[in-house]
């Protein structure tokens, strides 16, 4: 029997493979700190990209992107800022927040899905 964490890891790995094919350079997966977690941190075209992965087996509980609400955006934003701080990355570095959506087995990507909120 799968638990949520192992299912999440499985789909995050699928997202990593998809992003590599899209030209992303993966820096780290599952960055965690007290403020939260970021599924994938990557680089592409001189951008530092913080990526949230959302998976649903079907749309019965809503579409995957609907799970990225204001509360989640604030948490990701604070975690991204902390990641930059501890890694001495300038706050002037161009950043964006992308979301990988996986509905059943179909993967899609929303680049620049939201702006940071602190």
Residue pairs with C-beta under 8 A, 6 or more apart in sequence:
7 55
8 53
8 55
11 53
11 55
11 102
12 29
12 30
12 39
12 40
12 53
14 102
14 107
15 39
15 40
15 51
15 53
15 100
15 102
15 107
16 26
16 29
16 40
18 100
18 107
18 109
19 26
19 40
19 42
19 51
19 100
19 109
20 26
22 44
22 109
23 44
24 42
24 43
24 44
24 49
25 42
25 43
25 44
26 40
26 41
26 42
27 41
27 42
27 43
28 40
28 41
29 39
29 40
29 41
30 37
30 38
30 39
31 37
31 38
31 41
31 79
31 83
33 79
33 82
33 83
35 75
35 78
35 79
35 82
36 75
36 76
36 78
36 79
37 79
38 50
38 51
38 52
38 76
38 79
38 80
38 83
39 51
39 52
39 53
39 100
40 50
40 51
40 53
40 100
41 48
41 49
41 50
41 51
41 83
42 49
42 51
43 49
46 94
47 94
47 95
47 96
48 84
48 89
48 93
48 94
48 95
48 96
49 95
49 96
49 97
49 98
50 76
50 79
50 80
50 83
50 95
50 96
50 97
50 98
51 97
51 98
51 99
51 100
52 68
52 72
52 76
52 97
52 98
52 99
52 100
52 113
53 99
53 100
53 102
54 64
54 65
54 67
54 68
54 99
54 100
54 101
54 102
55 64
55 102
55 103
56 62
56 63
56 64
56 102
56 103
56 104
57 104
58 103
58 104
59 103
63 101
63 103
64 99
64 101
64 102
64 103
65 99
65 101
65 110
65 113
68 99
68 113
68 114
70 117
73 97
73 114
73 116
73 117
74 117
74 118
76 97
77 97
77 116
77 117
77 118
78 118
80 95
80 97
80 116
81 91
81 116
81 118
83 89
84 90
84 91
84 93
84 95
95 116
96 111
96 112
97 112
97 113
97 114
97 115
97 116
98 109
98 110
98 111
98 112
98 113
99 109
99 110
99 113
99 114
100 107
100 108
100 109
101 107
101 108
101 109
101 110
